[in-house]
Amino acid sequence: MISFLIVLSIVVAVVVGYKTKVNVGLIAIAFSYIFGAFVLHMKTSAIIALWPTSLFFFIMMASFFYGIAVTNGTLGLISEHFIYAFRNHPYLIPIMMWVVCFALSGLGAGPTTIFAFMPAIILGMCDRIKLNKLVAAVCIVGGGVAGGYTPISLCYATVKTCLLNAGYEEAEALAMLPRISFNNILAQVIIFVVIYIICRSWKVESPVYETKPDALSKKQVQTAVIIAIGLVIAVLFPLLKTLFPTVAIISTLSSAIEPSLLFCVLLVISLLMHLGDEKKALAFVPWSTIILVCGAAMLVAVANKAGAIEVLSTWVSDGLSPVMAKIVLAMVGGFMSFFSSTLGVVGPTLIPFVSGISAATGVSATALISSIMVGGHFAGVSPFSTGGGMTMAGETDEVKKNKLFVSLMALSVGSILFASFLTVLGVIS
């Protein structure tokens, strides 16, 4: 009952925050204190420790670094050149956004790298071509997740680990992974196509160019090179680790690559080279979004302390019909991922239940695991998740940011329901 009330308080925080224009994260922090200290009897220091330091640091450093590229005009000019290249076929721009995110993630870096590097670049183009930012969110999150399911990338490796930890033999896991990966890639392609059509993305408008956009200045070229170097480092070492898993030095270097810390190094280099103004770049950090995402994460952590995840997991393992098994797993996976990591929490928590549910219902384990992961990943556009939070961070206009928050919430809920619909149709099989 307590866990249900805490989960309900998350919904209350969102509704009250939207109606009163008070930051949802602040309300979530207040609820975290009330439930944590007075209901769960947690120490106040333990409640404060629930602030997600790594997520906070991730958003802050990525935004701070890109503040240099934004304020010195580099990202704007790069966007202009990209749009200019497709000026005669602007309807292809959203498609190319998705493809680029897929390709970079698929080279081994995984979706986290895409969430770090791509939002500032992609969202910078949206206003210029009048592209709905929901499409941008699906490009960033969906393209990144889909790329993560190539055999050399993060999602594929994580699901394999979850299968092995759940008791499956390696041969069984390797036999199941191609279909699980195909289902996830296909689902992300379908949701992109659906959102592309709903948002009438073929109606995007390319600006009228009488001449080619100006060339980048010396400082802008240097900034672009630093961004490219960071992206290459983030993509290259995971790829090398996959190709040469027994080489110790590559494994060591790959494990040391962490996007937020890498951004810090790139930022220091940029400032030492006088590529931008530190104060202006710092002003680009979206503190309201950080409070929103991290505050909500604190309340979710309190809910987990109260046993919310265990309650959901136990409920899923109860008797289900074959059709309901896939629907329920997709929806529960999505709901859990709405406030937590699909790869870090949802998969490891739910996949161990799959063998029992499969035996009881006759539904293949591959289909059930696919339902969990598709539902979980579809919720990744939630403003409380890393992908959705970074998309929010890329919007600098507060009025537009509030509208984007509501849109992402609606999209994440709708996507979870859509994942269940795909299981009924047999697309996820």
For each residue, the residues with C-beta under 8 A, 3 or more apart:
1: 4 5
2: 5 6 35 39 40 306 307
3: 6 7 303 306 307 308 311
4: 1 7 8 308 311
5: 1 2 8 9 35
6: 2 3 9 10 31 35 299 302 303 306 308
7: 3 4 10 11 303 308
8: 4 5 11 12
9: 5 6 12 13 31 35 299
10: 6 7 13 14 28 31 296 299 300 303 339
11: 7 8 14 15
12: 8 9 15 16 27 31
13: 9 10 16 17 24 27 28 31 296 299
14: 10 11 17 18 24 409
15: 11 12 18 19
16: 12 13 19 20 22 24 27
17: 13 14 20 21 22 23 24 26 27
18: 14 15 21 24 402 405 406
19: 15 16
20: 16 17
21: 17 18 402
22: 16 17 26 27
23: 17 26 27 288 291 292 295
24: 13 14 16 17 18 27 28 292 295 296 405
25: 28 29 290 291 292 293 294 295 296
26: 17 22 23 29 30 291 295
27: 12 13 16 17 22 23 24 30 31 295
28: 10 13 24 25 31 32 295 296 298 299
29: 25 26 32 33 291 295 298 299
30: 26 27 33 34
31: 6 9 10 12 13 27 28 34 35 299 302
32: 28 29 35 36 47 50 295 298 299 301 302
33: 29 30 36 37 44 47
34: 30 31 37 38 39
35: 2 5 6 9 31 32 38 39 40 299 302 306
36: 32 33 39 40 42 46 47 50 302 305
37: 33 34 40 41 42 44 47
38: 34 35 41
39: 2 34 35 36 306
40: 2 35 36 37 302 305 306
41: 37 38
42: 36 37 46 47 302 305
43: 46 47
44: 33 37 47 48
45: 48 49
46: 36 42 43 49 50
47: 32 33 36 37 42 43 44 50 298 302
48: 44 45 51
49: 45 46
50: 32 36 46 47 297 298 301 302
51: 48 56 294 297 298
52: 55 56 294 297 298 301
53: 56 57
54: 57 58 260
55: 52 58 59 293 294 297 386 389
56: 51 52 53 59 60 290 294
57: 53 54 60 61 260
58: 54 55 61 62 116 259 260 386
59: 55 56 62 63 286 289 290 293 389 390 393
60: 56 57 63 64 260 285 290
61: 57 58 64 65 260 261 263 264 267
62: 58 59 65 66 116 117 120 259 260 263 390 393
63: 59 60 66 67 120 284 285 286 393
64: 60 61 67 263 267 281 282 284 285
65: 61 62 68 69 263 264 266 267 270 281
66: 62 63 69 70 75 120 284
67: 63 64 70 71 276 280 281 282 283 284 285
68: 65 71 72 74 223 267 270 271 275 276 281
69: 65 66 72 74 75 120 223 224 227 276
70: 66 67 73 74 75 76 120 124 281 284
71: 67 68 276 277 280 281 284
72: 68 69 219 220 223 275 276
73: 70 76 77 217 220
74: 68 69 70 77 78 216 219 220 223 224 227
75: 66 69 70 78 79 120 121 124
76: 70 73 79 80 124
77: 73 74 80 81 213 214 216 220
78: 74 75 81 82 121 216 224
79: 75 76 82 83 121 124 125 128
80: 76 77 83 84 128 213
81: 77 78 84 85 213
82: 78 79 85 86 93 125
83: 79 80 86 87 90 93 125 128 129 206 207
84: 80 81 87 209 212 213
85: 81 82
86: 82 83 89 90 92 93 96 206
87: 83 84 90 206 207 209
88: 206
89: 86 92
90: 83 86 87 93 129 204 205 206
91: 94 95 201 202 203 204
92: 86 89 95 96
93: 82 83 86 90 96 97 125 129 131 204
94: 91 97 98 131 135 136 139 196 201 204
95: 91 92 98 99 196
96: 86 92 93 99 100
97: 93 94 100 101 122 125 136 139 140 143
98: 94 95 101 102 138 139 142 143 192
99: 95 96 102 103 143
100: 96 97 103 104 118 143
101: 97 98 104 105 114 118 122 139 140 142 143 144 147
102: 98 99 105 106 143 144 146 147
103: 99 100 106 107 147
104: 100 101 107 109 113 114 117 118 144 147 231 235
105: 101 102 109 110 111 113 114 143 144 145 146 147 148 150 153 154
106: 102 103 146 147 148 149 150 152 153
107: 103 104 147 150 152 153 235 238 239
108: 150 152 153 154 235 238 239 241 242
109: 104 105 112 113 114 153 154 234 235 238 239
110: 105 113 114 144 147 148 153 154 155 238
111: 105 114 115 141 144 145 147 148 154 155 380 387
112: 109 115 116 144 154 259 386
113: 104 105 109 110 116 117 144 231 234 235 259
114: 101 104 105 109 110 111 117 118 140 143 144 147
115: 111 112 118 119 140 141 144 386 387 390
116: 58 62 112 113 234 259 260 263 390
117: 62 104 113 114 120 121 227 230 231 234 259
118: 100 101 104 114 115 121 122 139 140 144
119: 115 122 123 136 140 390 391 393 394
120: 62 63 66 69 70 75 117 123 124 394
121: 75 78 79 117 118 124 125
122: 97 101 118 119 125 126 136 139 140 394
123: 119 120 126 133 136 391 394 395
124: 70 75 76 79 120 121 127 128 394
125: 79 82 83 93 97 121 122 128 129 131
126: 122 123 129 130 131 132 133 136
127: 124 130
128: 79 80 83 124 125 207
129: 83 90 93 125 126 204 205 206 207
130: 126 127 203 204 205
131: 93 94 125 126 135 136 199 201 204
132: 126 135 136 199 201
133: 123 126 136 137 391 395 400 404 407
134: 137 138 195 199 381 407 408 411
135: 94 131 132 138 139 195 196 199 201
136: 94 97 119 122 123 126 131 132 133 139 140 391
137: 133 134 140 141 381 387 388 391 408 411
138: 98 134 135 141 142 143 191 192 195 381 411
139: 94 97 98 101 118 122 135 136 142 143 192
140: 97 101 114 115 118 119 122 136 137 143 144 387 390 391
141: 111 115 137 138 144 145 377 380 381 387 388 391
142: 98 101 138 139 145 146 188 191 192 381
143: 97 98 99 100 101 102 105 114 138 139 140 146 147 188 192
144: 101 102 104 105 110 111 112 113 114 115 118 140 141 147 148 387
145: 105 111 141 142 148 149 155 184 188 377 380 387
146: 102 105 106 142 143 149 184 185 188 189
147: 101 102 103 104 105 106 107 110 111 114 143 144 150 153
148: 105 106 110 111 144 145 153 154 155 156
149: 106 145 146 153 155 156 180 181 184 185
150: 105 106 107 108 147 153 156 181
151: 156 177 181
152: 106 107 108 156 239 242 243
153: 105 106 107 108 109 110 147 148 149 150 156 157 238 242
154: 105 108 109 110 111 112 148 157 158 238 343
155: 110 111 145 148 149 158 159 181 184 343 373
156: 148 149 150 151 152 153 159 160 177 181
157: 153 154 160 161
158: 154 155 161 162 343 347
159: 155 156 162 163 177 180 181 343 347 351 369 373
160: 156 157 163 164 173 174 177
161: 157 158 164 165
162: 158 159 165 166 347 348 351
163: 159 160 166 168 172 173 176 177 351 369
164: 160 161 168 170 173
165: 161 162 348 351 352
166: 162 163 351 352 354 355
167: 352 355
168: 163 164 172 173 176 355 365
169: 172 173
170: 164 173 174
171: 174 175
172: 163 168 169 175 176
173: 160 163 164 168 169 170 176 177
174: 160 170 171 177
175: 171 172 178
176: 163 168 172 173 179 180 365 366 369
177: 151 156 159 160 163 173 174 180 181
178: 175 181 182
179: 176 182 183 366 370
180: 149 159 176 177 183 184 366 369 370 373
181: 149 150 151 155 156 159 177 178 184 185
182: 178 179 185 186
183: 179 180 186 187 366 370 373 374 427 428 429
184: 145 146 149 155 180 181 187 188 370 373 374 377
185: 146 149 181 182 188 189
186: 182 183 189 190 427
187: 183 184 190 191 374 377 378 419 422 427 428
188: 142 143 145 146 184 185 191 192 377
189: 146 185 186 192 193
190: 186 187 193 194 422 427
191: 138 142 187 188 194 195 378 415 418
192: 98 138 139 142 143 188 189 195 196
193: 189 190 196 197
194: 190 191 197 198 418
195: 134 135 138 191 192 198 199 201 411
196: 94 95 135 192 193 199 201 202
197: 193 194 200 201
198: 194 195
199: 131 132 134 135 195 196
200: 197 203
201: 91 94 131 132 135 195 196 197 204
202: 91 196
203: 91 130 200
204: 90 91 93 94 129 130 131 201
205: 90 129 130
206: 83 86 87 88 90 129 209
207: 83 87 128 129
208:
209: 84 87 206 212 213
210:
211:
212: 84 209
213: 77 80 81 84 209
214: 77
215:
216: 74 77 78 220 221 224
217: 73 220 221
218: 221 222
219: 72 74 222 223 274 275 276
220: 72 73 74 77 216 217 223 224
221: 216 217 218 224 225
222: 218 219 225 226 273 275
223: 68 69 72 74 219 220 226 227 270 275 276
224: 69 74 78 216 220 221 227 228
225: 221 222 228 229
226: 222 223 229 230 266 269 270 275
227: 69 74 117 223 224 230 231 266
228: 224 225 231 232
229: 225 226 232 233 266
230: 117 226 227 233 234 262 263 266
231: 104 113 117 227 228 234 235
232: 228 229 235 236
233: 229 230 236 237 257 262
234: 109 113 116 117 230 231 237 238 257 259 262
235: 104 107 108 109 113 231 232 238 239
236: 232 233 239 240
237: 233 234 240 241 250 253 254 257
238: 107 108 109 110 153 154 234 235 241 242 254 257
239: 107 108 109 152 235 236 242 243
240: 236 237 243 244 247 250 254
241: 108 237 238 244 245 250 251 254
242: 108 152 153 238 239 245
243: 152 239 240
244: 240 241 247 250
245: 241 242 251
246:
247: 240 244 250 251
248: 251 252
249: 252 253
250: 237 240 241 244 247 253 254
251: 241 245 247 248 254 255
252: 248 249 255 256
253: 237 249 250 256 257
254: 237 238 240 241 250 251 257
255: 251 252
256: 252 253
257: 233 234 237 238 253 254 262
258: 261 262
259: 58 62 112 113 116 117 234 262 263
260: 54 57 58 60 61 62 116 263 264
261: 61 258 264 265
262: 230 233 234 257 258 259 265 266
263: 61 62 64 65 116 230 259 260 266 267
264: 61 65 260 261 267 268
265: 261 262 268 269
266: 65 226 227 229 230 262 263 269 270
267: 61 64 65 68 263 264 270 271 281
268: 264 265 271 272
269: 226 265 266 272 273
270: 65 68 223 226 266 267 273 275 276
271: 68 267 268 274 275 276 278
272: 268 269
273: 222 269 270
274: 219 271
275: 68 72 219 222 223 226 270 271
276: 67 68 69 71 72 219 223 270 271 280 281
277: 71 280 281
278: 271 281 282
279: 282 283
280: 67 71 276 277 283 284
281: 64 65 67 68 70 71 267 276 277 278 284
282: 64 67 278 279 285
283: 67 279 280
284: 63 64 66 67 70 71 280 281 396
285: 60 63 64 67 282 290
286: 59 63 289 290 392 393 395 396 401
287: 290 291
288: 23 291 292 398 401
289: 59 286 292 293 389 392 393 401
290: 25 56 59 60 285 286 287 293 294 393
291: 23 25 26 29 287 288 294 295
292: 23 24 25 288 289 295 296 383 384 389 392 405
293: 25 55 59 289 290 296 297 383 384 389 392
294: 25 51 52 55 56 290 291 297 298
295: 23 24 25 26 27 28 29 32 291 292 298 299
296: 10 13 24 25 28 292 293 299 300 339 384
297: 50 51 52 55 293 294 300 301 339 384
298: 28 29 32 47 50 51 52 294 295 301 302
299: 6 9 10 13 28 29 31 32 35 295 296 302 303
300: 10 296 297 303 304 339 340 384
301: 32 50 52 297 298 304 305
302: 6 31 32 35 36 40 42 47 50 298 299 305 306
303: 3 6 7 10 299 300 306 308 309 339
304: 300 301 307 308 309 340
305: 36 40 42 301 302
306: 2 3 6 35 39 40 302 303
307: 2 3 304 310 311
308: 3 4 6 7 303 304 311 312
309: 303 304 312 313 336 340 345 349
310: 307 313 314
311: 3 4 307 308 314 315
312: 308 309 315 316 332 335 336
313: 309 310 316 317 349 350 353
314: 310 311 317 318
315: 311 312 318 332
316: 312 313 320 328 329 332 350 353 357
317: 313 314 353 356 357
318: 314 315
319: 360
320: 316 324 325 328 357 360 361
321: 324 325 361
322: 325 326 361 362 363
323: 326 327 423 424
324: 320 321 327 328
325: 320 321 322 328 329 357 361 363 368
326: 322 323 329 330 363 367 368 371 420 423 424 428
327: 323 324 330 331 371 420 423 424
328: 316 320 324 325 331 332
329: 316 325 326 332 333 350 357 368 371 372 375
330: 326 327 333 334 371 372 374 375 416 419 420 422 423 428
331: 327 328 334 335 375 416 417 419 420
332: 312 315 316 328 329 335 336 350 372 375
333: 329 330 336 337 342 346 350 371 372 373 374 375 376 379
334: 330 331 337 338 375 376 378 379 412 415 416 419
335: 312 331 332 338 379 416
336: 309 312 332 333 339 340 345 346 349 350 376
337: 333 334 340 341 342 345 346 375 376 377 378 379 380 382 385
338: 334 335 379 382 384 385 412 413 416
339: 10 296 297 300 303 336 382 384 385
340: 300 304 309 336 337 344 345 346
341: 337 344 345 346 385 386
342: 333 337 345 346 347 373 376 377 379 380
343: 154 155 158 159 346 347
344: 340 341 347 348
345: 309 336 337 340 341 342 348 349
346: 333 336 337 340 341 342 343 349 350 372 373 376
347: 158 159 162 342 343 344 350 351 372 373 376
348: 162 165 344 345 351 352
349: 309 313 336 345 346 352
350: 313 316 329 332 333 336 346 347 353 354 372
351: 159 162 163 165 166 347 348 354 369 372
352: 165 166 167 348 349 355
353: 313 316 317 350 356 357
354: 166 350 351 357 358 365 368 369 372
355: 166 167 168 352 358 359 365
356: 317 353 359 360
357: 316 317 320 325 329 353 354 360 361 363 368
358: 354 355 361 362 363 364 365 368
359: 355 356
360: 319 320 356 357
361: 320 321 322 325 357 358
362: 322 358
363: 322 325 326 357 358 367 368
364: 358 367 368 429
365: 168 176 354 355 358 368 369
366: 176 179 180 183 369 370
367: 326 363 364 370 371 423 428 429
368: 325 326 329 354 357 358 363 364 365 371 372
369: 159 163 176 180 351 354 365 366 372 373
370: 179 180 183 184 366 367 373 374 428 429
371: 326 327 329 330 333 367 368 374 375 419 423 428
372: 329 330 332 333 346 347 350 351 354 368 369 375 376
373: 155 159 180 183 184 333 342 346 347 369 370 376 377
374: 183 184 187 330 333 370 371 377 378 419 422 428
375: 329 330 331 332 333 334 337 371 372 378 379 416 419 420
376: 333 334 336 337 342 346 347 372 373 379 380
377: 141 145 184 187 188 337 342 373 374 380
378: 187 191 334 337 374 375 381 412 415 416 418 419
379: 333 334 335 337 338 342 375 376 382 385 412 415 416
380: 111 141 145 337 342 376 377 385 386 387 388 412
381: 134 137 138 141 142 378 385 387 388 391 408 411 412 415
382: 337 338 339 379 385 388 408 409 412
383: 292 293 388 389 391 392 404 405 408 409
384: 292 293 296 297 300 338 339 388 389
385: 337 338 339 341 379 380 381 382 388 389 412
386: 55 58 112 115 341 380 389 390
387: 111 115 137 140 141 144 145 380 381 390 391
388: 137 141 380 381 382 383 384 385 391 392 408 412
389: 55 59 289 292 293 383 384 385 386 392 393
390: 59 62 115 116 119 140 386 387 393 394
391: 119 123 133 136 137 140 141 381 383 387 388 394 395 404 408
392: 286 289 292 293 383 388 389 395 401 404 405 408
393: 59 62 63 119 286 289 290 389 390
394: 119 120 122 123 124 390 391
395: 123 133 286 391 392 400 401 404
396: 284 286 401
397: 400 401
398: 288 401 402
399: 402 403
400: 133 395 397 403 404
401: 286 288 289 392 395 396 397 398 404 405
402: 18 21 398 399 405 406
403: 399 400 406 407
404: 133 383 391 392 395 400 401 407 408
405: 18 24 292 383 392 401 402 408 409
406: 18 402 403 409 410
407: 133 134 403 404 410 411
408: 134 137 381 382 383 388 391 392 404 405 411 412
409: 14 382 383 405 406 412 413
410: 406 407 413 414
411: 134 137 138 195 381 407 408 414 415
412: 334 338 378 379 380 381 382 385 388 408 409 415 416
413: 338 409 410 416 417
414: 410 411 417 418
415: 191 334 378 379 381 411 412 418 419
416: 330 331 334 335 338 375 378 379 412 413 419 420
417: 331 413 414 420 421
418: 191 194 378 414 415 421 422
419: 187 330 331 334 371 374 375 378 415 416 422 423 428
420: 326 327 330 331 375 416 417 423 424
421: 417 418 424 425
422: 187 190 330 374 418 419 425 427 428
423: 323 326 327 330 367 371 419 420 426 427 428
424: 323 326 327 420 421
425: 421 422
426: 423 429
427: 183 186 187 190 422 423
428: 183 187 326 330 367 370 371 374 419 422 423
429: 183 364 367 370 426
